[in-house]
Amino acid sequence: MGREFLEIFEEWADSYDDTVAEDSENEYSEVFKGYRSILNRVAELSNGHVLEFGSGTGNLTEILMKKGHNITAIEPSEAMREIARKKLAGKVPILDGDFLHFPAVDSIHTIVSTYAFHHLTDQEKEIAIAKYAKLLKPGGKVVFGDTMYPSKEAYEQAIKEAKSSGCLALAKDLQSEYYSTIPFLQMILEKNGFSVTFKRWNKFVWIMDSIKR
């Protein structure tokens, strides 16, 4: 359910914000290109009470808060939660949990996440979307920004390109985590009563904007 990667994020917590900074030069620069714009767009597509999964160090949470949303954040990493609490001055509840197991939250209007859904296998993603469909009323939204691919071939090509450009850590990440294809994500969303659109924001990241019918 993604918690197998928890140790990585415990260790990454202190330097995460440096990694995603717009002027950062590292293997993941292309993944995080336009990072703030991606977070802002996810926030713009949100409404009402927002449930955020994988809130990390609170970057999207902070934007949602400034836009006046009521937010409940869910994050499995204790180190990340601690940084986010300080950043947000304790103004947002940040709870221990993950995409599949989290405390009960009432009256959710939008479910959001950025750079995290790929920690779940495709089977777990399908279970998660079915769970969210039961939590949301018609008009409720699931808005995720994450790395995904138009096809399996495009995914395999991305791994080859990472290796050929010497981005070995990125290549390992692409191979070890669970990056889905857009047709698969569209299928599980429509199967659970959502209409969905996808828009590309950089070489890796797309924003998935879905509305429960």
Buried (B, 14 or more C-beta within 10 A) or exposed (E): BBBEBBEEBBEBBEEBBEBBBEEEEBBBBBBBBBBBEBBBBBBEBBBEBBBBBBBBBBBBBBBBBEBEBBBBBBBBBEBBBBBBBEBBEEEBBBBEBBBBEBEEBEEBBBBBBBBBBBBBBBEBBBBBBEBBBEBBEEEBBBBBBBBBBEEEEEBEEBBEBBBEEEBEEBBBBBEEBBBBBBEBBBBBBEEBBBEBEBEEBBEBBBBBBBBBE
